């Protein structure tokens, strides 16, 4: 049975190392992250060592090596958000969820990603969960937001 990775790689005929980043982007878009399997198969396709593929992928912060959570939390660290307390928001999230930015909770429910700017400076500090924005976030508000998603999960919504 063909995987998403196999299907993506088959579409690229006679490709070289200059196609590495677009290939990784497409794999991540489909899979949600870059797996070890994806690195190995891409290496075979492009005739590149896996160390080279991993080196390129780790250089760019757009690539993830773990699946993201069902509720993917993006914390804006742009200038406006930084000035208005996004570092505290990030610390509170990491403390509550017992993970660091770039990680996913063991139950697969939550993941945290730090982003340079969400583009909602007037709402600072702002976070996004699966594309839904939360404005003027405080430590108290973070607790309410996370509890909302946990209760949503408990009620199978």
Secondary structure, DSSP 8 states (H G I E B T S, - for coil): ---HHHHHHHT--S--GGGHHHHHHHHHHHHSS--HHHHHHHHHHHT--HHHHHHHHHHSTT--SS---SEEEEEE-SHHHHHTTHHHHHHHHHHHHT--TT-B-TTSSEEEEEES--S-GGG-S-EEETTEEE-S--HHHHHHHHHHHHHHHHTT-
